[in-house]
Amino acid sequence: MDWDNLRYFLELARSGTLMSAARRLEVDHTTVARRIQALEKEVGAPLFSREAGGHRLTEAGRKLQPQVEAMESAFRAVESTAPASQEGLSGLIRIGATEGFGTVVLAPQLARFAQQHPKLTIDLLAMPRLVHLSRREADIVISLERPARGAVVVTKLTDYTLRLYASTAYLAAHKPIKTREDLRGHTFISYVDDLLFSKELQYLDELHRPDAFALRSTSVLAQHQAVAAGAGIAVLPAFVAERDPALRPVLEGQANFTRTFWMSMPVETKHLVRMQAVWSFLRETAQAQQPLLLLLLPQNAEESEDRHGAPPRSPRPRKQGL
């Protein structure tokens, strides 16, 4: 029996669609279909039922899957001890992350990591929506909510801080904002309510119900640009806004939010060398970025005085669970 056919079978069983399996295997979807047909001919029974939403395992397919997974585990154990495995990381690994974190924090770090491992291909899905492990959209997912179920390895990657920001020009054109009551009458920028992909993005409900919105967007980077253009006030991650000298915090210390990034990967792939390496690198990256993620800034007095017009202060204790 051809091992390659079994490998294609396993990927389709896990992903559920020809297109997803083909993407993971780096082949055309017709190749996956052809391999499955060849395997079914060898087995003498249909392994999948074709449905509108994809491919579902038949009874014969469900019986075959654990046997193929055992073969896969044995193959990887041998592979990991082979001399070639010591030559460096190779293959494809796909990382799903929120748009802002993926673009601003991860992209430059992963680019450097990829340069150190030229045989490794990294796909970074930095998207304003949830990326699903269960659908095989990614190998590692960084999300705002901890996965509630499934055969996955989960770890808390990091907390991060958000707060209200506005542009210098916007603040100069309005009366000083000293209390939450002073937010009344101001224009806000936020997410599109009915397109929120996580309840963790509902910041304004905890702070102030805006009287008007200048712009709403599914993209936090679009919101950042709108704030920088002077269109209004928004809750932005500190790791995005603190890099922009055109922005100033509003109600500093009174309107901070804390959220958490969770990192997860399938149990079945945790032993892969490239998965372990990238997993560790992402944890190290989050740790190294703590000053910016948790707003433990500024790093020196000169930068602080130039950035906010006042000498640095000790960071305020953070409230958990906001």
PASEBA-1860 file (N, C-alpha, C; in nm, 3 decimals):
! residues 322
1> MDWDNLRY> 0.085/-0.120/0.000/0.000/0.000/0.000/0.088/0.125/0.000 ~ 0.056/0.220/-0.083/0.138/0.341/-0.101/0.122/0.433/0.020 ~ 0.235/0.462/0.089/0.230/0.551/0.205/0.183/0.692/0.167 ~ 0.221/0.738/0.051/0.178/0.872/0.008/0.026/0.881/-0.001 ~ -0.037/0.774/-0.048/-0.183/0.774/-0.053/-0.242/0.784/0.087 ~ -0.181/0.714/0.181/-0.227/0.718/0.320/-0.207/0.858/0.381 ~ -0.098/0.920/0.344/-0.070/1.056/0.393/-0.176/1.154/0.342 ~ -0.216/1.141/0.218/-0.320/1.226/0.161/-0.454/1.197/0.230
9> FLELARSG> -0.479/1.069/0.256/-0.601/1.030/0.327/-0.607/1.099/0.463 ~ -0.498/1.096/0.536/-0.495/1.153/0.671/-0.518/1.303/0.668 ~ -0.460/1.371/0.573/-0.477/1.516/0.565/-0.620/1.553/0.530 ~ -0.682/1.477/0.440/-0.821/1.506/0.405/-0.914/1.473/0.522 ~ -0.884/1.368/0.595/-0.965/1.333/0.712/-0.960/1.443/0.816 ~ -0.845/1.507/0.830/-0.827/1.612/0.931/-0.882/1.746/0.886 ~ -0.868/1.777/0.759/-0.909/1.909/0.711/-1.055/1.913/0.665 ~ -1.103/1.802/0.608/-1.244/1.795/0.569/-1.274/1.844/0.429
17> TLMSAARR> -1.181/1.913/0.363/-1.205/1.960/0.227/-1.082/1.935/0.140 ~ -1.104/1.914/0.011/-0.994/1.892/-0.082/-0.901/2.012/-0.089 ~ -0.961/2.132/-0.088/-0.880/2.254/-0.101/-0.788/2.272/0.019 ~ -0.841/2.250/0.141/-0.758/2.265/0.261/-0.647/2.162/0.264 ~ -0.682/2.037/0.230/-0.580/1.932/0.228/-0.474/1.962/0.124 ~ -0.515/2.009/0.008/-0.420/2.042/-0.099/-0.326/2.154/-0.057 ~ -0.380/2.254/0.011/-0.297/2.365/0.057/-0.192/2.316/0.156 ~ -0.232/2.229/0.249/-0.140/2.178/0.349/-0.033/2.089/0.285
25> LEVDHTTV> -0.072/2.016/0.181/0.021/1.923/0.115/0.100/1.989/0.002 ~ 0.062/2.114/-0.028/0.128/2.193/-0.134/0.115/2.126/-0.270 ~ -0.007/2.081/-0.299/-0.037/2.021/-0.429/-0.170/2.076/-0.478 ~ -0.209/2.038/-0.599/-0.339/2.076/-0.652/-0.447/1.986/-0.593 ~ -0.569/2.039/-0.578/-0.676/1.960/-0.517/-0.711/1.836/-0.599 ~ -0.685/1.842/-0.729/-0.712/1.724/-0.811/-0.616/1.610/-0.778 ~ -0.495/1.646/-0.733/-0.399/1.545/-0.692/-0.449/1.472/-0.567 ~ -0.505/1.548/-0.474/-0.561/1.487/-0.353/-0.673/1.392/-0.390
33> ARRIQALE> -0.764/1.436/-0.477/-0.877/1.353/-0.518/-0.828/1.224/-0.584 ~ -0.725/1.236/-0.668/-0.672/1.120/-0.739/-0.608/1.021/-0.642 ~ -0.536/1.072/-0.543/-0.473/0.986/-0.444/-0.579/0.912/-0.361 ~ -0.684/0.982/-0.324/-0.790/0.920/-0.244/-0.860/0.810/-0.323 ~ -0.884/0.836/-0.450/-0.947/0.734/-0.535/-0.858/0.610/-0.546 ~ -0.728/0.631/-0.557/-0.635/0.518/-0.566/-0.635/0.438/-0.437 ~ -0.640/0.506/-0.324/-0.642/0.438/-0.195/-0.772/0.360/-0.177 ~ -0.883/0.421/-0.214/-1.012/0.351/-0.202/-1.014/0.226/-0.289
41> KEVGAPLF> -0.947/0.232/-0.402/-0.940/0.114/-0.489/-0.857/0.005/-0.422 ~ -0.748/0.046/-0.354/-0.664/-0.051/-0.284/-0.738/-0.114/-0.166 ~ -0.813/-0.031/-0.094/-0.885/-0.078/0.025/-1.008/-0.158/-0.014 ~ -1.067/-0.121/-0.126/-1.188/-0.188/-0.171/-1.314/-0.136/-0.108 ~ -1.310/-0.011/-0.059/-1.429/0.048/0.004/-1.416/0.200/0.000 ~ -1.528/0.272/-0.009/-1.521/0.418/-0.004/-1.479/0.464/0.136 ~ -1.389/0.559/0.142/-1.337/0.609/0.269/-1.399/0.742/0.309 ~ -1.458/0.810/0.212/-1.521/0.939/0.238/-1.658/0.944/0.169
49> SREAGGHR> -1.749/1.016/0.232/-1.874/1.048/0.163/-1.864/1.194/0.121 ~ -1.892/1.222/-0.005/-1.882/1.357/-0.059/-2.009/1.434/-0.026 ~ -1.995/1.546/0.045/-2.109/1.628/0.084/-2.085/1.772/0.041 ~ -2.190/1.853/0.053/-2.180/1.992/0.009/-2.071/2.068/0.084 ~ -2.057/2.038/0.213/-1.959/2.112/0.293/-1.819/2.052/0.291 ~ -1.800/1.940/0.220/-1.668/1.880/0.215/-1.674/1.729/0.213 ~ -1.574/1.666/0.274/-1.563/1.520/0.276/-1.574/1.469/0.420 ~ -1.663/1.372/0.442/-1.680/1.313/0.574/-1.642/1.166/0.570
57> LTEAGRKL> -1.571/1.121/0.673/-1.526/0.983/0.678/-1.643/0.885/0.682 ~ -1.632/0.777/0.606/-1.728/0.667/0.615/-1.685/0.577/0.732 ~ -1.761/0.472/0.756/-1.724/0.378/0.862/-1.588/0.316/0.834 ~ -1.562/0.282/0.707/-1.432/0.226/0.670/-1.320/0.327/0.692 ~ -1.349/0.454/0.663/-1.250/0.560/0.684/-1.219/0.581/0.831 ~ -1.324/0.574/0.916/-1.302/0.593/1.059/-1.219/0.479/1.118 ~ -1.237/0.359/1.067/-1.157/0.246/1.115/-1.012/0.257/1.069 ~ -0.992/0.312/0.951/-0.857/0.323/0.896/-0.776/0.434/0.962
65> QPQVEAME> -0.839/0.544/0.999/-0.767/0.662/1.046/-0.671/0.634/1.163 ~ -0.713/0.569/1.272/-0.618/0.547/1.382/-0.498/0.461/1.342 ~ -0.519/0.369/1.249/-0.408/0.286/1.204/-0.306/0.369/1.125 ~ -0.357/0.459/1.041/-0.267/0.545/0.964/-0.196/0.644/1.056 ~ -0.266/0.694/1.158/-0.204/0.786/1.254/-0.090/0.717/1.329 ~ -0.109/0.589/1.362/-0.002/0.514/1.428/0.119/0.501/1.337 ~ 0.094/0.477/1.208/0.203/0.470/1.110/0.274/0.605/1.099 ~ 0.197/0.711/1.100/0.254/0.845/1.091/0.345/0.874/1.210
73> SAFRAVES> 0.300/0.837/1.330/0.379/0.861/1.451/0.510/0.784/1.446 ~ 0.502/0.659/1.399/0.623/0.577/1.389/0.720/0.636/1.287 ~ 0.667/0.683/1.175/0.750/0.743/1.071/0.820/0.869/1.123 ~ 0.746/0.952/1.196/0.805/1.077/1.247/0.908/1.051/1.354 ~ 0.887/0.946/1.433/0.987/0.911/1.534/1.119/0.872/1.469 ~ 1.110/0.795/1.362/1.230/0.757/1.287/1.293/0.880/1.221 ~ 1.207/0.963/1.163/1.254/1.082/1.092/1.329/1.177/1.183 ~ 1.281/1.191/1.307/1.341/1.287/1.400/1.480/1.246/1.445
81> TAPASQEG> 1.513/1.116/1.435/1.645/1.068/1.475/1.741/1.054/1.359 ~ 1.692/1.075/1.238/1.778/1.062/1.120/1.875/1.179/1.110 ~ 1.996/1.157/1.059/2.094/1.265/1.047/2.041/1.386/0.970 ~ 1.958/1.361/0.868/1.907/1.473/0.787/1.823/1.568/0.869 ~ 1.763/1.517/0.979/1.675/1.603/1.060/1.756/1.706/1.138 ~ 1.887/1.684/1.147/1.972/1.778/1.222/2.025/1.890/1.132 ~ 1.992/1.888/1.005/2.046/1.986/0.912/1.976/2.121/0.920 ~ 1.867/2.128/0.991/1.796/2.254/1.004/1.648/2.236/0.983
89> LSGLIRIG> 1.572/2.339/1.018/1.426/2.333/1.004/1.387/2.341/0.857 ~ 1.287/2.264/0.821/1.240/2.267/0.683/1.091/2.239/0.680 ~ 1.031/2.267/0.565/0.888/2.243/0.548/0.808/2.371/0.559 ~ 0.676/2.355/0.571/0.584/2.468/0.578/0.518/2.473/0.715 ~ 0.508/2.594/0.770/0.432/2.612/0.893/0.348/2.738/0.878 ~ 0.220/2.727/0.910/0.126/2.838/0.892/0.079/2.887/1.028 ~ 0.091/3.018/1.049/0.058/3.079/1.178/-0.059/3.174/1.159 ~ -0.164/3.154/1.234/-0.279/3.244/1.232/-0.276/3.336/1.353
97> ATEGFGTV> -0.298/3.465/1.332/-0.294/3.562/1.441/-0.390/3.676/1.411 ~ -0.423/3.752/1.514/-0.504/3.871/1.492/-0.427/3.969/1.404 ~ -0.499/4.052/1.335/-0.437/4.140/1.235/-0.328/4.230/1.293 ~ -0.361/4.300/1.401/-0.266/4.395/1.458/-0.142/4.328/1.514 ~ -0.163/4.225/1.595/-0.050/4.154/1.656/0.035/4.086/1.550 ~ -0.030/4.023/1.453/0.042/3.955/1.348/0.126/4.050/1.263 ~ 0.067/4.165/1.231/0.135/4.261/1.142/0.244/4.340/1.214 ~ 0.210/4.395/1.330/0.301/4.487/1.398/0.408/4.415/1.479
105> VLAPQLAR> 0.370/4.309/1.549/0.464/4.243/1.639/0.532/4.122/1.574 ~ 0.452/4.033/1.514/0.509/3.907/1.467/0.583/3.916/1.334 ~ 0.528/3.991/1.239/0.584/3.990/1.103/0.734/4.020/1.099 ~ 0.782/4.128/1.161/0.927/4.154/1.152/1.011/4.047/1.222 ~ 0.961/3.991/1.332/1.036/3.889/1.405/1.039/3.757/1.326 ~ 0.925/3.718/1.269/0.920/3.596/1.191/1.004/3.606/1.063 ~ 1.012/3.726/1.007/1.096/3.746/0.888/1.241/3.716/0.921 ~ 1.287/3.762/1.037/1.425/3.735/1.079/1.445/3.586/1.108
113> FAQQHPKL> 1.344/3.525/1.169/1.352/3.382/1.198/1.363/3.301/1.069 ~ 1.283/3.340/0.970/1.285/3.271/0.841/1.421/3.284/0.772 ~ 1.485/3.399/0.788/1.618/3.418/0.728/1.720/3.322/0.790 ~ 1.700/3.287/0.916/1.791/3.195/0.983/1.767/3.050/0.942 ~ 1.650/3.024/0.884/1.613/2.887/0.846/1.560/2.889/0.701 ~ 1.649/2.897/0.605/1.609/2.914/0.464/1.526/2.799/0.406 ~ 1.529/2.682/0.469/1.450/2.570/0.419/1.308/2.568/0.477 ~ 1.282/2.660/0.567/1.151/2.668/0.631/1.067/2.777/0.565
121> TIDLLAMP> 0.943/2.745/0.531/0.850/2.843/0.476/0.746/2.877/0.582 ~ 0.730/3.006/0.609/0.633/3.050/0.709/0.521/3.127/0.640 ~ 0.398/3.082/0.660/0.279/3.157/0.617/0.222/3.226/0.739 ~ 0.212/3.358/0.734/0.154/3.435/0.845/0.016/3.484/0.803 ~ -0.087/3.432/0.865/-0.224/3.477/0.839/-0.261/3.581/0.944 ~ -0.233/3.708/0.914/-0.266/3.818/1.004/-0.400/3.875/0.959 ~ -0.508/3.832/1.024/-0.642/3.859/0.971/-0.736/3.911/1.079 ~ -0.828/4.001/1.039/-0.927/4.052/1.134/-1.045/3.956/1.152
129> RLVHLSRR> -1.013/3.831/1.176/-1.114/3.728/1.204/-1.046/3.613/1.274 ~ -1.126/3.520/1.324/-1.071/3.402/1.390/-1.019/3.304/1.286 ~ -0.898/3.255/1.308/-0.840/3.151/1.224/-0.858/3.019/1.298 ~ -0.913/2.919/1.230/-0.956/2.795/1.296/-0.852/2.684/1.283 ~ -0.811/2.629/1.397/-0.729/2.509/1.395/-0.811/2.390/1.347 ~ -0.936/2.383/1.392/-1.021/2.268/1.360/-1.043/2.252/1.210 ~ -1.035/2.361/1.136/-1.053/2.356/0.990/-0.919/2.345/0.916 ~ -0.813/2.329/0.992/-0.681/2.318/0.934/-0.640/2.443/0.857
137> EADIVISL> -0.687/2.559/0.902/-0.649/2.684/0.837/-0.507/2.724/0.876 ~ -0.459/2.674/0.989/-0.324/2.709/1.035/-0.270/2.596/1.122 ~ -0.138/2.596/1.141/-0.072/2.498/1.228/-0.067/2.547/1.372 ~ -0.048/2.677/1.388/-0.046/2.742/1.519/-0.138/2.863/1.511 ~ -0.223/2.878/1.610/-0.317/2.991/1.611/-0.297/3.073/1.738 ~ -0.292/3.204/1.722/-0.288/3.298/1.834/-0.421/3.372/1.834 ~ -0.498/3.354/1.939/-0.635/3.405/1.943/-0.662/3.482/2.071 ~ -0.774/3.553/2.070/-0.815/3.632/2.187/-0.889/3.549/2.291
145> ERPARGAV> -0.938/3.434/2.250/-1.011/3.348/2.341/-0.945/3.211/2.348 ~ -0.941/3.155/2.467/-0.882/3.022/2.485/-0.972/2.918/2.420 ~ -0.914/2.830/2.335/-0.996/2.724/2.275/-1.065/2.641/2.384 ~ -1.195/2.620/2.366/-1.273/2.553/2.469/-1.270/2.402/2.458 ~ -1.241/2.351/2.340/-1.244/2.206/2.322/-1.153/2.167/2.206 ~ -1.138/2.036/2.192/-1.055/1.985/2.083/-0.923/1.929/2.134 ~ -0.862/1.846/2.053/-0.733/1.785/2.088/-0.622/1.884/2.054 ~ -0.606/1.986/2.138/-0.509/2.093/2.113/-0.423/2.117/2.236
153> VVTKLTDY> -0.302/2.165/2.211/-0.214/2.214/2.316/-0.235/2.365/2.325 ~ -0.260/2.416/2.445/-0.291/2.558/2.462/-0.199/2.618/2.569 ~ -0.153/2.739/2.543/-0.077/2.811/2.644/-0.115/2.959/2.639 ~ -0.107/3.023/2.752/-0.126/3.169/2.756/0.001/3.233/2.702 ~ -0.012/3.306/2.592/0.106/3.366/2.530/0.146/3.494/2.602 ~ 0.052/3.586/2.617/0.081/3.712/2.686/-0.047/3.792/2.708 ~ -0.047/3.875/2.809/-0.147/3.981/2.822/-0.099/4.100/2.739 ~ -0.191/4.188/2.705/-0.151/4.313/2.641/-0.249/4.423/2.680
161> TLRLYAST> -0.202/4.546/2.670/-0.278/4.662/2.715/-0.333/4.741/2.598 ~ -0.454/4.792/2.617/-0.516/4.884/2.522/-0.561/5.007/2.601 ~ -0.575/5.119/2.530/-0.634/5.237/2.593/-0.686/5.332/2.487 ~ -0.751/5.436/2.534/-0.807/5.536/2.443/-0.697/5.622/2.384 ~ -0.708/5.648/2.253/-0.613/5.736/2.186/-0.686/5.833/2.095 ~ -0.624/5.948/2.076/-0.671/6.045/1.977/-0.547/6.116/1.923 ~ -0.565/6.183/1.810/-0.451/6.254/1.753/-0.430/6.387/1.825 ~ -0.309/6.439/1.815/-0.278/6.569/1.874/-0.371/6.677/1.818
169> AYLAAHKP> -0.396/6.671/1.688/-0.482/6.770/1.623/-0.624/6.761/1.675 ~ -0.675/6.640/1.692/-0.813/6.624/1.742/-0.824/6.679/1.884 ~ -0.730/6.646/1.969/-0.736/6.693/2.108/-0.722/6.845/2.117 ~ -0.640/6.905/2.029/-0.623/7.050/2.030/-0.750/7.123/1.987 ~ -0.835/7.056/1.911/-0.958/7.119/1.861/-1.076/7.102/1.957 ~ -1.056/7.033/2.069/-1.165/7.009/2.163/-1.123/7.044/2.305 ~ -1.221/7.057/2.391/-1.194/7.085/2.532/-1.120/6.967/2.594 ~ -1.042/6.994/2.699/-0.967/6.885/2.763/-1.060/6.774/2.813
177> IKTREDLR> -1.015/6.652/2.801/-1.091/6.535/2.847/-1.025/6.486/2.976 ~ -1.092/6.513/3.088/-1.034/6.479/3.218/-1.109/6.366/3.289 ~ -1.235/6.347/3.255/-1.315/6.241/3.317/-1.391/6.166/3.208 ~ -1.453/6.057/3.246/-1.530/5.981/3.149/-1.651/6.061/3.101 ~ -1.704/6.145/3.186/-1.818/6.229/3.146/-1.780/6.323/3.033 ~ -1.654/6.362/3.028/-1.607/6.453/2.923/-1.607/6.387/2.785 ~ -1.625/6.255/2.780/-1.629/6.185/2.652/-1.760/6.209/2.577 ~ -1.860/6.256/2.649/-1.990/6.282/2.585/-1.975/6.387/2.475
185> GHTFISYV> -2.036/6.357/2.361/-2.031/6.449/2.249/-1.914/6.426/2.155 ~ -1.821/6.341/2.195/-1.706/6.315/2.109/-1.738/6.206/2.006 ~ -1.665/6.210/1.896/-1.682/6.113/1.788/-1.584/5.998/1.808 ~ -1.632/5.877/1.788/-1.550/5.759/1.811/-1.528/5.679/1.683 ~ -1.425/5.597/1.690/-1.391/5.501/1.584/-1.386/5.364/1.650 ~ -1.446/5.264/1.588/-1.453/5.134/1.654/-1.473/5.022/1.553 ~ -1.506/4.903/1.607/-1.537/4.787/1.524/-1.683/4.791/1.476 ~ -1.712/4.715/1.374/-1.849/4.698/1.326/-1.916/4.594/1.416
193> DDLLFSKE> -2.017/4.636/1.491/-2.075/4.551/1.595/-2.113/4.411/1.547 ~ -2.184/4.403/1.437/-2.235/4.273/1.393/-2.130/4.189/1.322 ~ -2.008/4.240/1.311/-1.901/4.163/1.249/-1.786/4.135/1.346 ~ -1.811/4.157/1.476/-1.709/4.127/1.576/-1.681/3.977/1.577 ~ -1.555/3.938/1.572/-1.523/3.796/1.573/-1.490/3.746/1.714 ~ -1.490/3.837/1.813/-1.466/3.797/1.951/-1.531/3.897/2.045 ~ -1.591/3.845/2.153/-1.651/3.933/2.254/-1.544/4.014/2.326 ~ -1.418/3.971/2.316/-1.309/4.042/2.381/-1.283/4.179/2.316
201> LQYLDELH> -1.344/4.205/2.201/-1.325/4.333/2.132/-1.429/4.437/2.173 ~ -1.517/4.403/2.265/-1.622/4.495/2.308/-1.571/4.584/2.421 ~ -1.484/4.679/2.386/-1.423/4.764/2.487/-1.516/4.876/2.533 ~ -1.578/4.942/2.437/-1.652/5.064/2.468/-1.771/5.039/2.560 ~ -1.824/4.917/2.558/-1.935/4.886/2.649/-1.891/4.898/2.794 ~ -1.763/4.881/2.820/-1.710/4.892/2.956/-1.678/5.036/2.993 ~ -1.676/5.125/2.896/-1.627/5.260/2.920/-1.731/5.368/2.897 ~ -1.782/5.374/2.775/-1.872/5.484/2.739/-1.943/5.447/2.609
209> RPDAFALR> -2.074/5.463/2.609/-2.149/5.437/2.486/-2.144/5.562/2.399 ~ -2.073/5.557/2.286/-2.053/5.678/2.205/-2.183/5.737/2.152 ~ -2.183/5.868/2.140/-2.297/5.937/2.079/-2.293/5.924/1.927 ~ -2.172/5.915/1.871/-2.159/5.906/1.725/-2.030/5.837/1.688 ~ -2.032/5.772/1.572/-1.912/5.708/1.517/-1.873/5.779/1.387 ~ -1.744/5.812/1.376/-1.695/5.869/1.251/-1.671/5.757/1.150 ~ -1.621/5.645/1.201/-1.589/5.533/1.113/-1.586/5.406/1.197 ~ -1.638/5.299/1.141/-1.628/5.167/1.203/-1.565/5.073/1.101
217> STSVLAQH> -1.478/4.986/1.150/-1.406/4.898/1.058/-1.376/4.765/1.126 ~ -1.371/4.659/1.047/-1.329/4.529/1.097/-1.179/4.524/1.122 ~ -1.106/4.623/1.071/-0.961/4.626/1.079/-0.912/4.723/1.187 ~ -0.833/4.674/1.281/-0.778/4.762/1.383/-0.673/4.855/1.322 ~ -0.606/4.812/1.216/-0.509/4.900/1.151/-0.578/5.014/1.077 ~ -0.696/4.988/1.021/-0.776/5.095/0.960/-0.822/5.193/1.067 ~ -0.862/5.141/1.182/-0.903/5.229/1.292/-0.787/5.318/1.336 ~ -0.669/5.260/1.344/-0.551/5.338/1.381/-0.527/5.452/1.282
225> QAVAAGAG> -0.538/5.424/1.154/-0.516/5.529/1.054/-0.622/5.638/1.063 ~ -0.746/5.599/1.093/-0.853/5.698/1.107/-0.829/5.788/1.227 ~ -0.781/5.731/1.337/-0.749/5.812/1.455/-0.634/5.907/1.423 ~ -0.532/5.856/1.357/-0.417/5.941/1.322/-0.457/6.055/1.229 ~ -0.562/6.034/1.150/-0.610/6.138/1.059/-0.696/6.242/1.131 ~ -0.721/6.221/1.260/-0.797/6.318/1.337/-0.947/6.300/1.334 ~ -0.992/6.179/1.298/-1.136/6.155/1.282/-1.209/6.132/1.413 ~ -1.136/6.099/1.519/-1.204/6.074/1.646/-1.117/5.999/1.744
233> IAVLPAFV> -1.183/5.938/1.843/-1.116/5.866/1.952/-1.142/5.716/1.935 ~ -1.044/5.634/1.972/-1.061/5.488/1.962/-0.982/5.417/2.070 ~ -1.026/5.297/2.103/-0.948/5.208/2.187/-0.854/5.131/2.095 ~ -0.725/5.145/2.119/-0.625/5.080/2.034/-0.524/5.003/2.120 ~ -0.468/4.895/2.067/-0.362/4.826/2.140/-0.241/4.919/2.155 ~ -0.180/4.916/2.271/-0.062/4.999/2.293/0.050/4.962/2.196 ~ 0.059/4.833/2.159/0.168/4.793/2.069/0.151/4.850/1.929 ~ 0.032/4.901/1.897/0.009/4.970/1.771/0.024/5.121/1.790
241> AERDPALR> -0.047/5.176/1.888/-0.057/5.321/1.901/0.067/5.387/1.957 ~ 0.138/5.320/2.047/0.254/5.383/2.111/0.368/5.409/2.013 ~ 0.364/5.345/1.898/0.468/5.365/1.797/0.441/5.490/1.713 ~ 0.323/5.548/1.726/0.282/5.659/1.640/0.293/5.791/1.716 ~ 0.388/5.877/1.681/0.406/6.004/1.753/0.291/6.102/1.733 ~ 0.202/6.075/1.639/0.088/6.165/1.617/-0.025/6.141/1.717 ~ -0.019/6.031/1.792/-0.127/5.995/1.883/-0.092/6.027/2.028 ~ -0.195/6.053/2.106/-0.182/6.078/2.249/-0.286/5.995/2.323
249> PVLEGQAN> -0.251/5.945/2.442/-0.350/5.872/2.521/-0.456/5.967/2.576 ~ -0.577/5.919/2.585/-0.689/5.996/2.641/-0.728/5.931/2.773 ~ -0.751/6.015/2.876/-0.781/5.964/3.010/-0.674/5.865/3.055 ~ -0.551/5.908/3.047/-0.439/5.820/3.079/-0.453/5.764/3.220 ~ -0.449/5.631/3.230/-0.463/5.566/3.360/-0.605/5.539/3.401 ~ -0.703/5.603/3.334/-0.844/5.584/3.371/-0.919/5.496/3.271 ~ -0.861/5.471/3.158/-0.932/5.397/3.053/-0.843/5.291/2.990 ~ -0.777/5.214/3.075/-0.691/5.106/3.026/-0.768/4.974/3.026
257> FTRTFWMS> -0.738/4.890/2.929/-0.799/4.758/2.918/-0.688/4.654/2.907 ~ -0.714/4.537/2.958/-0.620/4.426/2.945/-0.688/4.309/2.877 ~ -0.623/4.256/2.774/-0.672/4.138/2.707/-0.558/4.036/2.700 ~ -0.591/3.914/2.658/-0.495/3.804/2.658/-0.489/3.737/2.522 ~ -0.368/3.704/2.479/-0.348/3.623/2.360/-0.320/3.479/2.404 ~ -0.393/3.383/2.343/-0.373/3.241/2.368/-0.312/3.178/2.244 ~ -0.221/3.085/2.264/-0.157/3.017/2.152/-0.191/2.868/2.158 ~ -0.227/2.811/2.044/-0.267/2.670/2.042/-0.216/2.602/1.915
265> MPVETKHL> -0.201/2.470/1.925/-0.165/2.387/1.811/-0.223/2.248/1.832 ~ -0.243/2.170/1.727/-0.298/2.036/1.741/-0.202/1.945/1.818 ~ -0.258/1.859/1.903/-0.176/1.763/1.978/-0.097/1.674/1.883 ~ -0.158/1.638/1.773/-0.097/1.541/1.682/0.029/1.591/1.613 ~ 0.053/1.723/1.616/0.172/1.777/1.549/0.274/1.838/1.646 ~ 0.247/1.828/1.775/0.333/1.896/1.872/0.475/1.840/1.876 ~ 0.493/1.716/1.831/0.625/1.653/1.835/0.713/1.692/1.716 ~ 0.657/1.757/1.615/0.735/1.794/1.498/0.840/1.899/1.536
273> VRMQAVWS> 0.960/1.880/1.485/1.071/1.969/1.521/1.039/2.114/1.484 ~ 0.985/2.135/1.364/0.957/2.272/1.321/0.847/2.336/1.405 ~ 0.750/2.256/1.448/0.643/2.309/1.534/0.699/2.351/1.670 ~ 0.782/2.267/1.727/0.842/2.298/1.856/0.929/2.423/1.849 ~ 1.004/2.434/1.740/1.094/2.549/1.725/1.017/2.679/1.710 ~ 0.915/2.678/1.625/0.837/2.801/1.603/0.755/2.834/1.728 ~ 0.699/2.734/1.791/0.624/2.754/1.916/0.711/2.825/2.020 ~ 0.833/2.775/2.038/0.925/2.836/2.135/0.963/2.977/2.094
281> FLRETAQA> 0.984/2.995/1.963/1.022/3.128/1.915/0.910/3.230/1.940 ~ 0.785/3.191/1.919/0.673/3.282/1.942/0.663/3.319/2.090 ~ 0.687/3.224/2.178/0.685/3.254/2.322/0.799/3.350/2.357 ~ 0.916/3.327/2.301/1.030/3.416/2.327/1.003/3.557/2.273 ~ 0.939/3.564/2.157/0.906/3.693/2.098/0.811/3.771/2.187 ~ 0.706/3.703/2.235/0.609/3.769/2.324/0.676/3.818/2.452 ~ 0.767/3.737/2.505/0.837/3.777/2.627/0.925/3.899/2.603 ~ 0.993/3.900/2.490/1.082/4.012/2.459/1.006/4.142/2.434
289> QQPLLLLL> 0.879/4.130/2.391/0.798/4.248/2.358/0.711/4.294/2.476 ~ 0.736/4.241/2.596/0.653/4.277/2.711/0.646/4.426/2.740 ~ 0.756/4.501/2.729/0.745/4.645/2.757/0.640/4.715/2.671 ~ 0.632/4.678/2.545/0.536/4.742/2.456/0.397/4.680/2.472 ~ 0.389/4.549/2.486/0.260/4.483/2.498/0.186/4.523/2.625 ~ 0.260/4.539/2.734/0.198/4.569/2.863/0.209/4.716/2.901 ~ 0.257/4.797/2.807/0.270/4.941/2.829/0.367/4.972/2.943 ~ 0.472/4.892/2.954/0.576/4.919/3.052/0.676/5.014/2.989
297> LPQNAEES> 0.621/5.122/2.933/0.699/5.223/2.865/0.688/5.353/2.942 ~ 0.773/5.450/2.920/0.882/5.451/2.822/1.006/5.383/2.877 ~ 1.100/5.358/2.787/1.222/5.290/2.826/1.328/5.387/2.877 ~ 1.310/5.515/2.851/1.402/5.612/2.907/1.330/5.745/2.920 ~ 1.382/5.832/3.007/1.315/5.957/3.039/1.309/6.051/2.921 ~ 1.415/6.054/2.839/1.417/6.145/2.724/1.307/6.111/2.626 ~ 1.287/5.980/2.601/1.183/5.937/2.509/1.046/5.975/2.563 ~ 1.028/5.957/2.695/0.898/5.986/2.755/0.864/6.133/2.747
305> EDRHGAPP> 0.960/6.220/2.778/0.932/6.363/2.778/0.899/6.411/2.638 ~ 0.967/6.354/2.538/0.939/6.391/2.400/0.805/6.337/2.354 ~ 0.767/6.215/2.406/0.646/6.148/2.358/0.520/6.206/2.421 ~ 0.524/6.235/2.550/0.403/6.278/2.620/0.414/6.415/2.687 ~ 0.531/6.476/2.676/0.544/6.608/2.733/0.554/6.608/2.883 ~ 0.589/6.497/2.946/0.601/6.487/3.090/0.703/6.381/3.123 ~ 0.768/6.390/3.241/0.867/6.289/3.278/0.801/6.154/3.299 ~ 0.879/6.047/3.295/0.821/5.914/3.307/0.765/5.887/3.445
313> RSPRPRKQ> 0.665/5.799/3.448/0.607/5.758/3.574/0.614/5.607/3.585 ~ 0.611/5.558/3.706/0.610/5.413/3.724/0.481/5.358/3.667 ~ 0.488/5.241/3.602/0.366/5.184/3.545/0.264/5.154/3.652 ~ 0.136/5.181/3.621/0.027/5.153/3.715/0.004/5.003/3.722 ~ -0.036/4.955/3.843/-0.072/4.812/3.851/-0.186/4.783/3.755 ~ -0.179/4.668/3.686/-0.282/4.632/3.590/-0.392/4.553/3.656 ~ -0.514/4.580/3.618/-0.629/4.502/3.664/-0.646/4.384/3.571 ~ -0.659/4.266/3.627/-0.676/4.147/3.546/-0.824/4.124/3.514
321> GL> -0.847/4.059/3.403/-0.981/4.014/3.371/-1.073/4.119/3.314 ~ -1.016/4.236/3.275/-1.101/4.340/3.216/-1.138/4.305/3.075
END
